[in-house]
Amino acid sequence: MSDQHSHQSFETRAIHAGNTADPLTGAVVPPIYQVSTYKQDGVGGLRGGYEYSRSANPTRTALEENLAALEGGRRGLAFASGLAAEDCLLRALLAPGDHVVIPNDAYGGTFRLFAKVVERWGVDFSVANTSDIDAVRDAVNDRTKLIWVETPSNPLLGITDIEAVAGVARQAGVKLVVDNTFASPYLQQPLALGADVVVHSLTKYMGGHSDVVGGALVTADAALGEELAYHQNAMGAVAGPFDSWIVLRGIKTLAVRMDRHSENAEKVVEMLTQHPKVTQVLYPGLPEHPGHEIAAKQMRSFGGMISFRVQGGEEAAVEVCNRAQLFTLGESLGGVESLIEHPGRMTHASVAGSALEVPADLVRLSVGIENADDLLADLRQALG
């Protein structure tokens, strides 16, 4: 993060970091530099360091500076998707024979990347309950290079003590990666708690409007940032200028959106905990949630993601999803509109039969910023 923004509050950084006025026109919004290559002033005479847009593009640079400022990091890197960011990270830091500890509750695409792609490359992984520090410590071996954490996790909303796992990682001489997609940097700052790298699907809360796909890596280690940037350029799965611009626009309202997401989610949770057809509500804001105290310590508020289980098993859960009207049946999360899904058949179908398999009676909600009373009415009719 540049010294210019280090003293500013989050809301101010979200609007101003990386968003300098255009020097030619004074435009207050960074232009979309829809360009592939740049005129050089003589061989090697680059203007601002730009030569080819895979390597760097001014619009993407603005986003990357903004991401670093929001996460309190030294280097931010923007990618074509969250999985592209993860792939770059893994190939930059791992080699055949290495080992990774991954959570027993993680995004299905992340598990698929490890189980179907990275493992074929010769990288081994172990699954651990990252909410249990002893389990994480026991899963580390002499080949371990990374500990991977999601908190809150997808889709069971598990909470991991980032600071405690960072201590395990330091003791073992390995790096800690935290997927901060569910919380966003507004609610949680993993680098400040000891993480080495933060991962984001920018598609979700950062973009915030279900109109862009993107991913990001942020680190506070300048040398690690250079290594990741080298691989970003070498591998090429970068965010395009228009996508970068869309995410930058979304980030400007991140703080106010996250406040409303969290506020609405709390009202939905209150209703679900009292509904006779709901057998369990998974939300870190509930005092009975096993990770509640840790979440309260490391998060600003508890976010807009909720999962719950219903009476009647899998078919009943699927019917709840099908009957919802205001809650849109769809994958993804973090948009201004509310979404509902059945993880077992949708986002987490890839983990069926593994240690990460999710309960068949589970429904996941991404609570949007609509009127809360309308959301409650829709869920009541969907539950029947």
C-alpha positions in Angstrom: 0.0 0.0 0.0 1.4 3.4 -0.9 2.1 5.9 1.8 -0.4 8.3 0.2 -3.3 6.0 1.3 -1.9 4.2 4.3 -3.4 6.7 6.8 -6.9 6.8 5.2 -10.0 4.8 6.2 -11.2 1.9 4.2 -14.1 3.7 2.6 -11.7 6.5 1.4 -9.2 4.0 0.1 -11.9 2.1 -1.8 -12.8 5.2 -3.7 -9.4 6.9 -4.2 -6.6 4.3 -4.2 -5.4 3.7 -7.7 -8.1 6.1 -9.0 -6.0 9.1 -10.0 -7.5 11.7 -12.3 -6.6 11.2 -16.0 -3.5 13.5 -16.7 -4.7 14.3 -20.2 -8.4 15.3 -19.5 -8.8 15.4 -15.8 -11.4 12.6 -15.9 -12.0 11.5 -12.3 -12.6 7.9 -13.4 -9.6 6.0 -14.8 -10.0 5.4 -18.6 -10.5 2.0 -20.1 -7.3 1.5 -21.9 -8.7 -1.0 -24.5 -5.3 -1.5 -26.1 -2.9 -4.4 -26.7 0.4 -2.6 -27.4 2.1 0.7 -26.8 4.2 3.1 -28.9 7.8 3.1 -27.7 10.0 6.2 -27.8 12.9 4.4 -29.5 13.8 0.7 -28.8 13.2 0.1 -25.1 11.8 3.6 -24.5 8.7 2.6 -22.7 6.2 5.2 -21.5 5.4 4.5 -17.9 6.7 0.9 -18.3 3.9 -0.2 -20.7 4.8 -2.3 -23.7 2.1 -5.0 -24.0 -1.1 -5.4 -22.1 -0.6 -8.9 -21.0 2.4 -7.6 -19.0 0.7 -4.4 -17.8 -2.3 -2.2 -18.7 -3.0 1.1 -17.0 -6.6 0.2 -16.1 -5.5 -3.1 -14.6 -2.7 -1.3 -12.8 -5.3 1.0 -11.2 -7.3 -2.0 -10.0 -4.1 -3.7 -8.7 -3.1 -0.7 -6.7 -6.6 -0.4 -5.3 -6.6 -4.1 -4.3 -3.2 -3.8 -2.5 -4.5 -0.7 -0.6 -7.7 -2.4 0.5 -5.9 -5.5 1.8 -3.0 -3.6 3.4 -0.6 -5.3 1.0 2.4 -4.2 -1.1 1.4 -5.9 -4.3 -2.0 -6.7 -5.9 -2.4 -8.7 -9.1 -5.7 -9.1 -11.1 -6.6 -12.2 -13.1 -9.2 -13.4 -15.5 -11.0 -15.4 -12.7 -10.5 -16.5 -9.1 -9.3 -19.9 -10.3 -6.8 -18.3 -12.6 -5.4 -16.5 -9.6 -5.2 -19.7 -7.6 -3.6 -21.5 -10.5 -0.9 -18.9 -10.8 -0.2 -18.9 -7.1 0.1 -22.7 -7.0 2.4 -23.0 -10.0 4.5 -20.1 -8.8 5.1 -21.5 -5.3 4.9 -25.3 -5.7 6.9 -28.0 -7.5 6.3 -31.8 -8.0 6.7 -33.5 -4.7 5.4 -30.6 -2.6 2.4 -30.9 -0.3 -0.4 -28.5 0.6 -2.9 -28.6 3.5 -6.4 -27.6 2.3 -9.6 -27.2 4.3 -12.3 -29.8 4.7 -14.8 -27.1 3.7 -13.8 -25.3 0.6 -15.1 -24.0 -2.7 -15.7 -26.9 -5.1 -13.7 -25.3 -7.8 -10.7 -25.0 -5.5 -10.9 -28.7 -4.6 -11.3 -29.6 -8.3 -8.1 -27.6 -9.0 -6.2 -29.5 -6.4 -7.7 -33.0 -7.0 -7.9 -33.0 -10.8 -5.2 -30.7 -12.0 -2.5 -30.0 -9.4 -2.3 -33.5 -8.1 -1.6 -34.8 -11.6 1.3 -32.5 -11.6 2.8 -34.3 -8.7 1.7 -32.1 -5.8 0.0 -33.9 -2.9 -2.5 -32.5 -0.5 -4.1 -33.3 2.8 -7.5 -32.3 4.0 -7.8 -30.8 7.5 -10.4 -29.1 9.6 -8.8 -25.7 9.7 -11.0 -24.6 12.5 -9.0 -27.1 14.6 -5.4 -25.7 15.1 -4.1 -29.1 16.2 -5.6 -30.8 13.1 -3.8 -28.2 10.9 -0.5 -28.8 12.8 -0.8 -32.5 12.5 -1.5 -32.3 8.7 1.8 -30.4 8.1 4.7 -32.6 7.0 8.3 -32.0 5.8 7.1 -31.6 2.2 4.4 -29.0 3.1 4.8 -25.6 1.4 1.4 -24.0 1.8 -1.6 -24.0 4.2 -4.8 -23.0 2.5 -7.6 -21.5 4.4 -11.1 -20.2 3.6 -12.8 -18.2 6.3 -15.8 -18.0 6.4 -15.8 -21.2 4.4 -17.9 -22.2 1.5 -20.6 -23.5 2.0 -20.6 -24.4 5.7 -19.6 -21.0 7.0 -16.8 -22.4 9.1 -14.4 -20.0 10.8 -10.7 -20.4 11.0 -8.5 -18.4 13.5 -6.2 -16.8 10.9 -3.7 -15.5 13.5 -3.4 -19.0 15.1 -2.9 -20.8 11.8 -0.4 -18.1 10.8 1.6 -19.1 13.9 1.5 -22.8 12.8 2.7 -21.8 9.3 5.6 -19.7 10.6 6.7 -22.4 13.0 6.7 -24.9 10.1 8.3 -22.5 7.7 5.4 -22.6 5.2 3.2 -19.9 3.7 -0.4 -19.3 4.6 -2.9 -18.5 1.9 -6.3 -17.1 2.9 -9.3 -17.0 0.5 -11.0 -13.8 1.6 -13.9 -13.9 -0.9 -16.7 -14.4 1.5 -15.7 -11.6 3.9 -14.1 -9.1 1.5 -11.3 -6.8 2.7 -14.0 -4.6 4.3 -14.9 -7.2 6.8 -11.5 -9.0 7.3 -7.8 -8.3 6.8 -5.9 -11.6 6.6 -2.5 -10.0 5.9 -2.7 -8.0 9.1 -3.3 -11.3 10.9 -0.3 -13.0 9.5 -1.3 -14.4 6.1 1.2 -14.4 3.3 -1.2 -14.2 0.4 -4.8 -13.3 0.1 -7.0 -14.8 -2.7 -10.2 -13.3 -4.1 -12.8 -14.1 -6.6 -13.4 -10.5 -7.7 -16.6 -11.9 -9.3 -18.3 -11.9 -5.9 -18.5 -9.0 -3.4 -15.7 -6.9 -5.0 -17.4 -6.5 -8.3 -20.7 -6.8 -6.5 -23.2 -6.7 -9.4 -23.0 -10.1 -11.1 -21.6 -8.6 -14.3 -17.9 -9.4 -14.3 -15.6 -12.4 -13.7 -12.2 -11.8 -12.1 -9.7 -12.9 -9.5 -6.9 -11.4 -7.4 -3.8 -12.2 -5.3 -2.5 -9.7 -2.7 0.7 -10.0 -0.7 2.6 -7.8 1.8 5.9 -9.4 0.8 7.5 -7.3 -2.1 9.7 -10.2 -3.2 6.8 -12.6 -3.3 4.8 -10.0 -5.2 7.5 -9.8 -7.8 7.6 -13.6 -8.1 3.8 -13.8 -8.5 3.9 -10.9 -11.1 6.5 -12.8 -13.1 4.3 -15.9 -13.3 1.2 -13.8 -14.0 2.9 -12.4 -17.1 4.4 -15.7 -18.1 1.1 -17.6 -17.8 -1.1 -14.8 -19.1 -4.5 -15.3 -17.5 -4.8 -11.5 -16.7 -7.8 -9.4 -16.1 -8.8 -7.4 -19.2 -9.1 -3.6 -19.1 -12.9 -3.5 -19.3 -13.3 -6.2 -16.6 -10.7 -4.3 -14.4 -12.7 -1.1 -14.8 -16.0 -2.8 -13.9 -14.4 -4.2 -10.7 -12.9 -0.8 -9.8 -16.4 0.7 -10.1 -17.9 -2.0 -7.9 -15.3 -1.6 -5.2 -16.2 2.1 -4.7 -19.5 1.0 -3.0 -18.1 -2.1 -1.3 -18.3 -0.7 2.2 -21.9 0.4 2.0 -22.9 -2.7 0.3 -21.3 -5.0 2.8 -23.0 -3.1 5.7 -26.4 -3.8 4.0 -25.6 -7.4 3.1 -24.7 -8.0 6.8 -27.7 -6.2 8.1 -30.1 -8.1 5.9 -28.4 -11.4 6.6 -28.9 -10.9 10.4 -32.7 -10.5 9.8 -32.8 -13.6 7.6 -31.0 -15.6 10.2 -33.4 -14.5 12.9 -36.3 -15.7 10.9 -34.7 -19.0 9.8 -33.7 -19.9 13.4 -37.4 -19.8 14.4 -38.8 -21.6 11.3 -40.1 -25.1 12.1 -38.9 -26.6 8.8 -35.3 -25.4 9.4 -33.2 -27.9 11.4 -29.9 -25.9 11.5 -28.7 -22.4 10.5 -25.0 -21.9 9.8 -24.0 -18.3 10.3 -20.9 -17.0 12.2 -23.0 -14.2 13.7 -25.0 -16.7 15.8 -23.7 -17.0 19.4 -24.0 -20.8 19.2 -21.8 -21.0 16.1 -18.6 -22.7 17.1 -16.5 -20.0 15.5 -18.5 -17.0 16.7 -16.0 -15.6 19.1 -13.1 -15.9 16.6 -15.3 -14.3 13.9 -16.2 -11.5 16.2 -12.5 -10.9 16.9 -11.2 -11.0 13.3 -14.2 -9.7 11.3 -15.9 -6.3 11.3 -19.3 -8.0 10.9 -20.5 -11.4 9.8 -21.3 -10.9 6.1 -24.1 -11.8 3.8 -23.7 -15.6 3.4 -26.0 -18.0 5.1 -26.4 -21.8 4.9 -29.2 -23.8 6.4 -30.5 -27.3 6.6 -34.1 -28.3 6.2 -36.5 -31.1 7.2 -37.1 -33.7 4.5 -33.6 -34.2 3.2 -32.3 -33.5 -0.2 -35.5 -33.3 -2.2 -37.0 -30.8 0.3 -33.9 -28.6 0.0 -34.1 -28.7 -3.8 -37.8 -27.7 -3.6 -37.0 -24.8 -1.4 -34.6 -23.6 -4.0 -37.1 -24.1 -6.8 -40.0 -22.3 -5.0 -37.9 -19.2 -4.3 -38.9 -16.2 -6.4 -37.2 -13.1 -5.2 -34.1 -15.2 -4.4 -32.7 -16.1 -7.8 -31.7 -19.7 -8.3 -28.2 -19.5 -9.5 -24.5 -20.1 -8.7 -22.1 -17.5 -7.5 -22.6 -15.0 -4.7 -21.9 -11.4 -3.5 -24.1 -9.5 -5.9 -26.7 -6.9 -5.0 -29.4 -9.3 -5.8 -30.1 -12.3 -3.5 -29.3 -15.8 -4.7 -30.2 -19.3 -3.6 -28.7 -22.6 -4.5 -28.3 -26.3 -3.6 -24.6 -26.7 -3.0 -24.7 -30.5 -3.3 -26.0 -30.4 -6.9 -24.6 -27.0 -7.9 -21.4 -25.3 -6.7 -20.1 -28.3 -4.8 -21.0 -31.2 -7.0 -17.3 -31.7 -7.7 -16.7 -32.7 -4.1 -19.2 -35.5 -4.0 -17.7 -38.6 -2.5 -14.7 -36.7 -1.0 -13.9 -35.5 2.5 -15.4 -32.2 1.4 -18.9 -33.5 0.5 -21.6 -31.3 1.8 -24.9 -32.3 3.4 -27.6 -33.1 0.9 -30.2 -31.1 2.9 -28.2 -27.9 2.7 -29.3 -24.7 1.1 -27.0 -21.7 0.6 -28.1 -18.1 0.5 -26.3 -15.0 -0.8 -28.3 -12.3 0.8 -28.5 -9.2 -1.3 -29.3 -5.6 -0.5 -33.0 -5.6 -1.3 -35.7 -4.7 1.2 -35.3 -7.2 4.0 -39.1 -7.7 4.5 -39.4 -8.8 0.9 -36.6 -11.3 1.3 -38.2 -12.7 4.4 -41.6 -13.1 2.7 -40.0 -15.0 -0.2 -38.1 -17.4 2.1 -41.3 -18.1 4.2 -43.2 -19.0 1.1 -40.3 -21.1 -0.3 -40.1 -23.1 2.9 -43.9 -23.6 2.9 
